[in-house]
């Protein structure tokens, strides 16, 4: 039985891999700042800026989740050459 010589293994795409790690680095910053802002908003419910600060904290937290998703997706595409 002959070995299959039709392998197109070129390795990982390093540019895509670095792009994925940049997404994860950005999400790390957002993942800490979003809950901190939310905690600050919930601690000051009687202030007039409660709703705007709550919205900003929620958007930052959602942005962190999105960046984590895109970072992992980009890393998987870099590794598996999709």
N, C-alpha and C positions, 0 to 999 in steps of 0.2 A: 504494500500500500504506500503510495507516494504522499509526501506532505503537501499540504495546500499552500502554494506560493502566491496566492492572490490576496494576501493580506495588505491592506492599505493603512497600516498603523503609522501615523506620522507623529504621534505624541500629542501632548497637550498644547493648546494654543495659549501661549503665555500672555499675550495682550488681553485676551478675554479673561484669563485667570486673574490678572491684576485688576481689571475692571470690576470683576466680582468682589475682590477683596476691598476695593474702594467703596463699593456699595455697603459692604458689611461694616467698614470703619465708620461710614456716615450714619449707619443705623445704630451703631453703638452710642454715638453722641446723642442721637434723637431718643434712643431707648432710656437714657438717663434723664434727659432734660424734660421730656414729655410728662412722666409721672411726677417729677418735682414740681412742675407748673400746676398740674392737677391737684397735688397735695396743697399747694399754696392757695389755689382757688377754693377748695373745700374748707380750708381753714378760715377763710374770710367771706363767708356767705352773706354777711350783712353789709358788705361794701358795695358801692355802685359799679365796680368793675368786675363783679363776680362772673357774669355771663360771658363777657369778652375773653377773660382769662381762661375760663372753662373751655370755651370754643378753641382757643389757641392751643391749650394743652391737649385737647382731644385730637386736633389735627396733627400735632407733632407726634403723638402716640401712633396714630394711624399711618403717618409717614414712616415711622420706624418699622412698623410691620411690613409695609410695602417694600422698603429698602432691604429688609431681611429676605423677603421673597425673591426680589430681583437679584440680589447678591448670590443666593444659593442657586437660583436658576442659571445665572451666568456662569458660575463655577462648574455646575454640572455640564453645561454645554461646552465649556472649555475642555473638560476632562474627557468627555465622550464624543467630541467632534461632531456635534449636532449642527 
